[in-house]
Amino acid sequence: MRNPPKAMQSLIDLAANHDTTVDEMLAALANTDKTLLEKNAFHVLQAIPDKNMPNNIIKFASVHYVMDPASFAIASIANTAVMGNMSDKDAYSVVSYLLNNGWMRKVPSLLYFACANGKRECVEYLNKQGLYNSPVDWDYWLRAMDESQALQMAKVLIEIVKPSREDLLALRLAAKSITPMTSFLDQYLELNAVQIDNTGRNKH
């Protein structure tokens, strides 16, 4: 791999410094020739240390944002924050920064994956941002999660988002088999004595 040009070295050094703030990174990126940045972005991104730290992952996002404000990479970074091993507090720092600064659209996936991964501080923030909209394509979201995540999603939704009974029934009916989530919802919705098929009809 070719070495980056000398004109990029100061930006690379700044990116590599753990103490560099996001504002400092943005200022340096704004003063960098965009064509030069696009050709050498890999070196800048690679230089950013410990991308599990919120400040550093935001700096990582800032490079993508300056090159292309509509970059899909930014939404991917936000999803990684709520789905990965990052703490709830740190994930909230990342997601709230990206949304508050208009770096990405308000996409529902953030809310559902935050619920599924027990990121309650994120869920509270995302719910206030209006990311929960009924009706929900529950079938889509259940296919994107394993059984433990689906159960966690249902519990956190009830705890924080407080969906209507109709929405929770729709979630229950979207399940194609008996799972920990369906058993939980049957008990919560007091459906123990009712067998529910996947057509949406109640069978006594």
ABEGO torsion letter per residue (X at the ends): XBBBBAAAAAAAAAAABAABBAAAAAAAAAABBAAAAAAAAAAAAAABBGAABAAAAAAAAAAAAAABAABAAAAAAAAAAAABABBAAAAAAAAAAAAAAGABBBBAAAAAAAAAAGBAAAAAAAAAAGABBOBBBAAAAAAABBAAAAAAAAAAAAAAAGBBAAAAAAAAAABABBBAAAAAAAAAAGAAABBBBAAGBBBX
